[in-house]
Amino acid sequence: MKATTLSVLAAAVLSIAAPAAFAESKIGFVNSDRVMREAAPAVRAQQRLEKEFEKRDQELQRLGKELQTTQEDLERNGVTMAEADRRTKERTFNDLNRDFQRKQREFREDLNQRRNEELASVLDRANRAVKQIAEAEKFDVILQEAVYASPRIDVTDKVIKALADTK
């Protein structure tokens, strides 16, 4: 009986004290996705990745077109080709397809690895900028994920600007 009374008393005290504590707290929100899309370091990282992987992407596109041309030739002329020619063409197509699949898989793996490296660097810088803003403006907490955040507490623009100011 005493435990129940004590629990009710504690809940009553917390319900009175909690709003006062929250009223004094300063909360902020950062949209991480937006920072990773719009911040200058993130944009530069994306441009570096595009430049770094441009030649391999073009090679994959060339191989894809060659593969498609070979397949169309087989479909169009396979019935009228001599059996040995058709088998040779099919073998060429299969070898080309295997090479294309392998190169495409390697490309995706390499691109994902490099993207993760670049974005980790940007995320580290963004987190430092958030911490600086939080300390300078006396925030108690800054959240990076939320179902909803009022524009009044959104500090994303400040983080993007802070990242633009640093090199």
C-alpha positions in Angstrom: 0.0 0.0 0.0 2.8 2.4 0.9 4.6 1.6 -2.4 1.5 2.5 -4.4 1.1 5.8 -2.6 4.8 6.5 -3.0 4.6 5.8 -6.7 1.6 8.0 -7.2 3.3 10.8 -5.2 6.5 10.4 -7.4 4.5 10.5 -10.6 2.7 13.7 -9.4 6.0 15.4 -8.6 7.5 14.4 -11.9 4.5 15.6 -13.8 4.9 19.0 -12.2 8.7 19.2 -12.3 9.2 17.8 -15.8 7.5 20.6 -17.8 9.6 23.1 -16.0 12.8 21.2 -16.7 11.9 20.9 -20.4 11.0 24.6 -20.6 14.5 25.4 -19.7 16.1 22.9 -22.1 17.2 24.0 -25.5 16.7 21.4 -28.2 17.8 21.5 -31.8 17.4 19.2 -34.9 19.7 18.5 -37.8 18.5 16.9 -41.0 21.5 14.6 -41.8 20.2 13.6 -45.2 19.9 17.2 -46.3 23.4 18.0 -45.0 24.8 15.0 -47.0 23.1 16.3 -50.1 23.6 20.0 -49.9 26.8 20.7 -47.8 29.8 21.9 -49.9 32.1 19.0 -48.7 29.4 16.5 -49.6 28.9 18.0 -53.0 32.7 18.0 -53.6 32.9 14.4 -52.5 30.2 13.4 -54.9 32.0 15.2 -57.7 35.3 13.5 -56.8 33.5 10.1 -57.0 31.9 10.9 -60.3 35.3 11.9 -61.8 37.1 8.9 -60.3 34.6 6.4 -61.6 33.7 8.0 -64.9 36.1 6.0 -67.1 35.0 2.7 -65.6 31.3 3.7 -66.0 31.9 4.5 -69.7 33.7 1.1 -70.2 30.7 -0.7 -68.6 28.3 1.2 -70.8 30.4 0.2 -73.9 30.4 -3.4 -72.8 26.7 -3.3 -72.2 26.1 -2.0 -75.7 28.4 -4.7 -77.2 26.6 -7.3 -75.2 23.2 -6.1 -76.4 24.4 -6.0 -80.1 25.7 -9.5 -79.8 22.4 -10.7 -78.3 20.4 -9.0 -81.0 22.6 -10.5 -83.7 22.1 -14.0 -82.2 18.4 -13.5 -82.0 18.1 -12.2 -85.5 20.6 -14.4 -87.3 20.9 -17.5 -85.0 18.4 -19.6 -86.9 20.1 -19.0 -90.3 23.7 -19.4 -89.0 25.8 -22.5 -89.4 25.8 -24.6 -86.2 29.5 -24.0 -85.6 29.1 -20.2 -86.1 26.1 -20.1 -83.9 27.9 -22.0 -81.1 31.0 -19.7 -81.4 28.7 -16.6 -81.3 26.9 -18.0 -78.2 30.2 -18.7 -76.5 31.4 -15.2 -77.3 28.1 -13.8 -75.9 28.4 -15.9 -72.7 32.0 -14.9 -72.2 31.1 -11.2 -72.8 28.1 -11.5 -70.4 30.3 -13.1 -67.7 32.9 -10.4 -68.1 30.3 -7.7 -68.0 28.6 -9.1 -64.8 32.0 -9.4 -63.1 33.1 -5.8 -64.0 29.7 -4.4 -63.0 29.9 -6.2 -59.6 33.4 -4.9 -59.0 32.4 -1.4 -60.1 29.5 -1.3 -57.6 31.6 -2.7 -54.8 34.4 -0.2 -55.4 32.0 2.7 -55.8 30.2 1.8 -52.5 33.4 1.4 -50.6 34.7 4.8 -51.9 31.4 6.5 -51.3 31.4 5.2 -47.7 34.9 6.5 -47.2 34.0 9.9 -48.6 30.7 10.2 -46.7 32.4 9.1 -43.4 34.7 12.1 -43.7 31.9 14.5 -44.5 29.8 13.0 -41.6 32.7 13.5 -39.2 33.1 17.1 -40.2 29.3 17.6 -39.9 29.3 16.1 -36.4 32.1 18.5 -35.4 30.1 21.4 -36.8 27.0 20.3 -34.9 29.0 20.1 -31.7 30.4 23.6 -32.2 27.0 25.0 -32.9 25.6 23.3 -29.8 28.3 24.6 -27.6 28.3 28.1 -29.0 24.5 28.5 -28.8 24.1 26.5 -25.6 21.9 23.7 -26.9 21.2 20.9 -24.4 20.6 18.3 -27.1 20.6 18.3 -30.9 18.8 15.4 -32.6 19.7 13.9 -36.0 16.7 11.7 -36.5 13.1 12.5 -35.7 9.7 11.7 -37.1 8.9 15.4 -36.9 10.9 18.5 -35.9 9.6 22.1 -35.9 11.4 24.4 -38.3 11.9 26.6 -35.2 14.5 24.1 -33.8 16.0 23.1 -37.1 19.7 24.0 -37.3 20.4 22.3 -40.6 21.1 25.5 -42.4 23.6 26.6 -39.8 25.4 23.3 -40.1 25.5 23.5 -43.9 26.8 27.1 -43.7 29.4 26.0 -41.1 30.6 23.3 -43.4 30.8 25.8 -46.4 33.0 28.1 -44.3 35.5 25.4 -43.6 37.7 23.8 -46.3 
